[in-house]
Amino acid sequence: MTKALALTSGGLDSILAAKLIEQQGIDVTAVCFKSAFFGSKNAENMARQIGLKLIVVDFTEEHLEMTKKPKNGYGKNMNPCIDCHAMMFRHAGRMLKELEADFLVTGEVLNQRPMSQNRRALDIVLEESGFRDKILRPLCALNLPETEMEKNGLVDRSKLMSISGKSRKIQMELAKTLGIKDYPSPAGGCLLTEPQFSDRLRDLYDHGKHAVTPHDIELLKLGRHFRLSPASKAVSTRTFDEYTVLKDLIKEDYITFDTTEHHGSTVVLISNNGQNPTEEDKKIAAGIAGRYSKGREIEKVVVKYKKGSETEYSFLEIKPMTDEEIKQYLL
């Protein structure tokens, strides 16, 4: 029996592509990749909904390194979509032999995304994947040259589609026909496409790209972020839930700030690559803690701070920062 591996994020396009191939009597297994910037939850939910076998591959370390210097550059934000897609195909291509599968399926649609899904970008992905002759794009196949799978009779080309452009009307109609519902928004999923997260990541890379780890990326997902100096940045929690996550991410060289008499945000001061924060950095971090506390309107508040797991606190009496003062540091 012919077998295919379908790359899926859990989005509608990738699920439809998998179902189109499955309808041809081909055994389809979905493969979802997860990294520091996107997870597998949507793919797991959709696979359960439509009864599709799913394999989740965690390629966090390799993917993170690629984002630091992508060969084909970034999209509108910090999204290296061309390099990302090629990397996924390289991984999935190596799985073909192990799983005794014949080819790869993807939900890419020609010209749906102007930078990463134009004809040139699709061709680059084919070439750099290392598995050019094993990749099929069912939703837009009729707009592209015939693949080896079609030529060899593994796939019936007449049952493939010619979707092109940004409109999702055809996909939504097809989803109704196939009984697929509750699918995620096409805009969600990858943090690298989000402007604010991209600003934070760009700042992190600008201040020690080589040293960035998945742990650092987890911090970027929390709270408010501030660049205080070339040596230091601060993270301020917005909710108790964020604090619960943050406390498990605190390292021994982080300095934690809290107001002593007023409920509010916990602020963590983080130094770059072993550098020591200055006294001015500490004052700014304390001022941020004051601003996001119940004492923000008071002339001065007392802020306690300590490093890592230390039990003894130091104290600063500080004037809470104003919104205008904070703007110059906010990422």
N, C-alpha and C positions, 0 to 999 in steps of 0.2 A: 504493500500500500504506500502511496506517495505521502510523504510527511513534510510539513513546513513549520518553521519557527517564526512566529509573528511578534515583532517588536511592538510593545504597547506601553503607553503611559497611563492608560485608563481613560483617555479622551475618546471622543466619539469617532474620529477618523481612524484611529488605530484599531478600534473594536470592529468597525464596519469592514475594514480591510481584511481582518482575520475571518469574519463571518462570510464574506464573499468567497474566500478561498475554501473555507469549510464546506460551503454549499456545493462545491464541485467534487465532493466526496474525498477530500484530502484531509488527513489527520493533522490538526493544527494544535500546536502548543504555544501559548503566549509567553514571551520573555520580557520582564520589566526590569529596568536598571534603576538603582537608587544610589544617591550620593549625599554629600553634605547639603546640597542645594535643592534636592527634590526627593520625594519618597515614593512608596509603592502602594499607599492606601487606596488611591483611586483605581489602580489596576486590580487590586485584590477585590474591591467591591464590584467592579464591572465583571470580572472573571466569574465571581459567584453568581451574579445576576444572569449571565448567559450560559453558564455551564462550561466554561473554557478552562482547560488545564493551564496552570501558571507556574513559571519559575521566576524567582526574584534573585537578581544578581546585584550584590553590593560592590561597586567599584569606586568607593569614596576616595581612597588615597590617590589612585591614578587620575581620576577625574579632577580632583582638586589641583594637582600639579599641572594638568593641562590648562586649567583656567588662568593660571598665573602668566602664561605666555602662549596663547593659542596661535597656531600657525596661520590661520585664516582670519584672525582678528575677532573683534566683538561686533555685536549688533547694535541696536539703539542704546542699550544699557551695558551690562557686563556679561552678556550672553554670547558665548562662542558657539553658536548653534551648529555651524558647519563641522567644526572639529568634534563637537559632542556627538553628532549623528554618526560621523565616521568612526569614532571610538566605539560606539555601541555596536555598529556593524562588525567591527573587527572582533569584538568579544563574542557576539552571536555567531559569527562565521566559524570561529574555532569550536563552537558547540555543535556544529552540524554533524561532524564525524562521530563525536561522543554519543549523540542522541539519535544517530542514524537517520537524520533528516536530510531532505533534498535541496531546500532553498529557504531564503529569508523573505518575509513579508513586512512591509511598512505602510503606515497610513499617510505618508507624505502626499500632498496635493500640489501640483504644479501651479506656481504663482499665488499660492495662498498667503505666503509671507514673502514680501518683496526682496529681502536680503538672503534668507536661508533656504527658500524653496523656489527660486527662479531656476531656469534650465541650467545655467552655469554652475550654480551651487549644488544642484542635484548630481551633476556630472562629477564635480569635485568629490562629493561624498562617495560615489561609486568607485572612483579611482583610488582614493586614500583608504577605503575600507579594506582593500585587498581581496574582496569577494565580488567584483564587478558582475560576473556572470551568474551570481547566485541571488541577486536582489530583485524583487518584484514589487511594484507600486500599483496595486489593483485599482485604486480610486482614480488614477490619472493615466493608467497604462496605455490607453488608446491615443494619448497625446505624445507618447514616447516611442522610441524604437522597440521592436519586438525583442523580447528577452529569450535566452536559451531555453527557459522552462516552457515558453509558448511554442517555440520552434520544435522542441522535442516531444510535444504533446502531453507534458505533465499538467499543463494548465490550458484551459479553453479560452483563447483570447476574446472570443465573441461574447463572453460572459463578464468581461472586465469593463471598466468605466472610463469616461473621458472628462472628469471633473477638472475645472481650472478656475483659479481666481479665489477671492475672499469670501464670496457668498457661501453660506452653509445650508441653503434651502434644499438642495438635492440630498445632502447627507441627512438632514432632519426628516425628510420624507422617507428615505430608505430606512431610517431607524424605526419609524412607525410600522413600516411593512414587516420588519424583522422582530418587532416586539421589544425593541430596546428603549428603555426610558430611564429617567433619573441620572442622566450622564452629566459629568462636570462641565463647567464653563470652559471654553477654549482658552480663555485668558489666564486661567490659574495654573498652578503646578510648580513652575520653576522660579525660585527666588531671584535668579540672575536676570530675569526680565523686569523686575520691579525697580523703579527709579530710586526709592529711598534706600533699599537694601544695597543696590549697586553703588550708591554714593559711599555707604559705609565700607563696602568691600574695597572700593578703589582707594579710599583713605588707608585701609589696613595694608594693602599691597604697596602703597607709596611709602609706608613706614616700616619696611622689613618683609617684603614679599616672600623671600626664601624661607622665612621662619614660620609662616602661617600654617596652622594645623586644623584638622576638623574641630577641635575644641574651640579655636578662635571663631570659627564659623558659627558654632552654636551660640556664642555670646552675641554675635551680630543680630540674631533673631529676637533678642530681648530688649525691652525698654527704650530709653533715649540714649544716644551716643554723642559724645563731645570730644573733639580734638583740642586738648589743652596746650600742648607744646609738641615739638618734634619727638620728645622722649615719652610723652604720656597721653593717655586718653582716659575718659571716664564713662561709666555706664550707670544710668539711673533707672531704677525700677518704677513701673507705673502702677502695678497691682500686687496684691499679696501672692497671687499665683506666679507672677514673674519672679518674685523674691524666692519662692520655693524652688524654682528651677535654678535661679542664679546661685543660691548658696551651695549647691552641689558642684558648681563650676569654679568656685573660688580656689585659686592656687595660693601657695605659701607666700609668694611675693606680691600678691594683691593687697591693697589697703582698703579697708571697708569703713565707710563714714555713715553715721546716723545721728540725728538730733537727739538730745538727751531728754527733753521735756515735752516734745511735740511729735505726734504721729506723723509719718511721712515716708518718703522714698529712702531706700538704701542706695548709696552711691559707692561704686567700686572704682578705685584708681588703679590703672594698669600701665605698667612700664613696658617700653619696647626693648626686646632683646637684652634683658638684664640691666638696662640703664636705670639709674635711680631717679625717682621723681624729685623735683625741686620743692622747696618750701612754698614757692608761689603756686605750683601745681596743687599742693595739698590745700592751700587756702581757697583756690578756685573750686576744687572738689567739695570742700566744706560749704562754700557759698551756694553750690548747686543743691546740696542736701537741704540747706536752709530754705531755698526757694521752693522746693517741692515738699515742704512740710507744712503742718498747720500753723507754724510760727512765721510764715512768709511775710506777714505784715508788721512783725515786731522789729524794733530797731536792731537788736542783736539776739542771736540764739547761740546756745552752746552745742557744739558738735563733738562727739567722741569718735575716735578712730583707732584702728589697730591693724597690724599686718597678719595675714593668714590665720593660723590657729592660736595666735597669742591670746592670753587671757587678760593682760593688762592694757588698759586704754590710755591714750593721750587725749587732751582736750583742747579745743579751739573755740574762743568766743568770736563770732563772725557775723557780719551783716549779710542777710540773705541776698543773693543776687537778684537783680531785676530781670524781667523778660528781655529788655533791650540789651543788657550786658551778656545774657546767655546766648543771644543770637550769634555772636561772633565765634562761638565754639561749637554750636549745634551742627551735627551732621545730618 
